[in-house]
Amino acid sequence: MTPKVTITLEEPLAGAAAEEFGRRIYFATGDILDFRFVTRDDLVTAVDLTLAPTGHPETVTRKVKAILDNDVLAQLIRPPKVIWSSPTAVEISDGTFARLRERGEVFPAGEGQVSLGPAMLHLMDALDDVVRGIVIDELGGIEYRYPTLISARTMHRCGYLTSFPQYLMFAARLHSDLDVYQRFVDDTRAAGQLVPNVLDRCSDVDYCLPPTMCYHTFAQYADRELPPGLRTVTAKGKSFRHEQKYHRGLERLWDFTIRETVFFGSREQVLTRRRWFLDRILRLLEQLQLSGRCEVANDPFFGNTDVAVSSSSQRLLELKYEIRLEVGGGRDIAVGSFNFHERAFGTAFAITLPDGETPFTACTGFGLERLAYAVACQYGVEPDAWPDHVRAVLGPNG
Amino acid sequence: MLDIIRDFVRRHVGGHPVGDDEDLFATGYVNSLFAIQIVMFVERDLDIAVKGDDLDIGNFRSISAIHQFVQMRAPASA
């Protein structure tokens, strides 16, 4: 039996606030199997929840209401401020993921995990080559490749552990002890599968899977003076966020690839470079005639007392711009973000500029699977079938 | 009114002198979270609702900007 519960909202929620609420509901508890908004006159008046048999309606209701009160209602929410809209509108039919699956270009490999075939790989690499070229050739960036594992100390130092606990993915390993190994092998053989509660046999977590690349960059320059002239660092790497039930095709993955670029400098220098790069990318989108928009956004801070203030100030001060591209079915996805951090990371990682000041920082990140998927939705994956303006940039001779 | 706003800002910038037209967020004395404290101050202490498009940093970037916004939105009798 699957228990159901309806939570009636004291005040109806309008569009942007309802979206903010919807993005968080599954993180309230794994006991929520499904949810549906009840609307009246475009306002959300209640939420219907379907629970797992283990879900207690009162406990689930308490958690969902806590998220509503703390993370949503306390925010100053208004409809997103749009700073750019594509001049072209591309006709997009829904169902691209299913079509790619049929032709063997994508293969769902697990929750939020998708394997990619040759045409999608080419598209991802071609898009990354263009972005990487702008960063290195036009912004003078230098490139690094980081290990996948990131230390828990770095994850703590950048504030991620306390800002985004819902996304954390840990890299655990068995406690280094012969008796532990032998008992583990014996118990696994006997169980015929991985034994339950395996974490009880593991050492403390000292490594995580990185949610993005810029924390590697800050750790690289931590506790020292930046090399003279160093202003822009770029890296591509696998990134991981536990998106609970929100994973969907290539639109929202637990396991994905980011091309990230970090800017260091004075406030003016960093803001100028962020704006220059944003304008450069918007021109690229216009050249590719991709349909979408760029708007002011906020990060999904979660579950602590600062959520509302952090999210609201991010939007008010336009600390984060997000590029969203259309993927059909009336949906769009964020493919890139341009973030200004003030001195938060310069201070947290004790980085200094040659003049002794703490640097301001900004970063830009592109989700390469999402970017490739949006192009696939709007123009397909066959270079021969692309219009000239797409083939000129992303084609084999682009 | 201007003095009330100046006093509020000065209490949050660690005693540094701040000109009425100075961009508070470019001074380096405050971080972005102060933007929300300003909005809360305008709503709670000055009793002026900040709604919809009024929630724009242009209205809160300097002492003068806050003052101008408050004058514009204050009830005529105030």
Interface residues (C-beta under 8 A of the other chain):
Chain A: L76 R78 R267 V309 S310 S312 S313 Q314 L316 L317 E318 L319 E342 R343 A344
Chain B: F25 A26 G28 N31 S32 L33 F34 A35 I36 V39 V50 G52 D53 L55 D56 I57 F60
